[in-house]
Amino acid sequence: MSILNATYLYMAKLPIPENPEDAINLLLAVFGTKSNVAAIAGVTKGAVSHWKVIPPKAIPYLVDASKKKLTPEHLRPDLFGSR
């Protein structure tokens, strides 16, 4: 990821994914690798690889690690999104 792209991610308001499966891609855009996501969530990289959606118990850790750039709605729009 270029410095310009990384800067954009932290300066711009991140879009809310339309479905929970897209939130995994957003996590990787913010944190870089599945290993980073795993370390933050307290699980193995293999566990992250098996995620179809982000487990609710991982959400507080990921939101905090993003310095509140990500919200629960970003990570699980199906649970926390406005309808």
N, C-alpha and C positions, 0 to 999 in steps of 0.2 A: 504494500500500500504506500503510495507516495505521501510525502509530508503534507502536500496540499489537500489530498483526500482525507487524511487523518484530521487535519485542522477543520475541514468542512464538517466532519461528523460531530465534532465537539462544539462548533459554533452554530450550526443550523439546528432548527427544530426537527427532530426525527419523525418520519411519518409513522402513523399507526398502521401496522400490518392489517390486511383485510381478513386474514385467517391465521390461526395459531401456528400453522406449519411454517409460515413465512417469518415468524419471530425468531426461529433458529438462525436464519440468514442474517437478521438484524444483529443478533448476538455476536456472530462471527465478524460482522463489519465493525462492531464496537470493540470487541476484545481480541480479535485477530485469529485465534486458534481454538480448537476444541480443548486443547490442553489448558489454556488460560481459563476458559469457561469452567472446565472441570475443577480446577484448583479453587476458583471462586465459590462454586456450588458445593464443594466438599464431596465430589464423586470422582470416579475414574473417567479417563478420556473415552473408554469403551462405553461407559454408561451414557455419556453425552452423544456418542455416535448412534445409540439406539433410540434416542429421544425422537418421537414423532411430534410431540408438543412439549413445552417446558413444564416440568412438574411444579405444582404450586409451592411446595416446600423450598424450592430453589429460588423463587422470585425475590424474597427480601434480600438475599445475599447479592444477587445480580443487580438489583436496583441500587443498593448501597455502593457496590463496587463501581458502578457507572457514575457515581457522584450525582445521582438523581437525574441524569440525562435520560435514562430509560425509566419508564413508569410500569406499574403492573399492567396497565392497559396495552403497552407496547409488547409485553411478553406473553400475555394471554388475553387477547381481545375478546375471546369467547366468554371468559369469566368476568373480566373487569371493564370491558368496553361499554360505552353507552349505546343503547339500542334505540 
